[in-house]
Amino acid sequence: MGRLLAGAANILALVSGGALLLMMLHVNLDVAMRYFFSAPFANTVEIVSTYYIVAIVFLPLAIVEILNAHITVEILAQHLPKRLYELLIAAVALVSSVYFAMFTVRSLEDAMQKFDVGEVALGNSQITVWPTRFYLPLGCGLITLVLIHKAWRLFAGDSSVLAESEERKLVE
C-alpha cells in the first residue's frame, strides 16, 4: 500500500513540477512579448492563478508528507520517549487526515458544481477553469490516504515512515 501511495504522490509531484516549469516559461514569454513587441499573451494572470498556482500548491502535498518535509516545531515532543513520540505523531496524522478528508469532500462537491455549470474566468477573453477545481480534492484526497497509512503504521509499531529520506538529508 505504501508503494502505491508513494507512486501516486510521485506522479502528482511530477505534474506539479511540470506546472511550475510551464508557469515560468509562460510568464517569461509574456514579459518578453510585452517588452519587445507590446503584445502580451491574453489571460496570463488568470491562467497562472487558476491553473499553475493551484497545481503547484495542492498536488505535491502527499509527497511532502511522505518525505516528512512539512515544517515541524518540536519544542516539547523532542523530549518524549521514542514510542510516545511515535504515538503522538500517529494521533496528529489521524486528526490531520480527518481535516483533509473533510476538505477533500467539500472541494470535490465544489468541483462537481463548477463542472456542471462549466465555470469560466473572464479576462481579456473567456477561459475554462473548472478543471482546476479538481486539483484540490486530488491533492487533499491523496494526503488523506498517506496520513491514514502513516498513522496505521505508527500505531502498529513501524517507525520507518518517520525515517529521513535521502532527499531531505541532502538539503540539510
C-alpha positions, 0 to 999 in steps of 0.5 A, a space after each residue: 500500500 505504501 508503494 502505491 501511495 508513494 507512486 501516486 504522490 510521485 506522479 502528482 509531484 511530477 505534474 506539479 513540477 511540470 506546472 511550475 516549469 510551464 508557469 515560468 516559461 509562460 510568464 517569461 514569454 509574456 514579459 518578453 512579448 510585452 517588452 519587445 513587441 507590446 503584445 502580451 499573451 491574453 489571460 496570463 494572470 488568470 491562467 497562472 492563478 487558476 491553473 499553475 498556482 493551484 497545481 503547484 500548491 495542492 498536488 505535491 502535498 502527499 509527497 511532502 508528507 511522505 518525505 516528512 518535509 512539512 515544517 515541524 516545531 518540536 519544542 516539547 515532543 523532542 523530549 518524549 520517549 521514542 514510542 510516545 513520540 511515535 504515538 503522538 505523531 500517529 494521533 496528529 496524522 489521524 486528526 490531520 487526515 480527518 481535516 483533509 478528508 473533510 476538505 477533500 469532500 467539500 472541494 470535490 462537491 465544489 468541483 462537481 458544481 463548477 463542472 456542471 455549470 462549466 465555470 469560466 474566468 473572464 479576462 481579456 477573453 473567456 477561459 475554462 477553469 473548472 478543471 482546476 477545481 479538481 486539483 484540490 480534492 486530488 491533492 487533499 484526497 491523496 494526503 488523506 490516504 498517506 496520513 491514514 497509512 502513516 498513522 496505521 503504521 505508527 500505531 502498529 509499531 513501524 517507525 520507518 515512515 518517520 525515517 529521513 529520506 535521502 532527499 531531505 538529508 541532502 538539503 540539510 
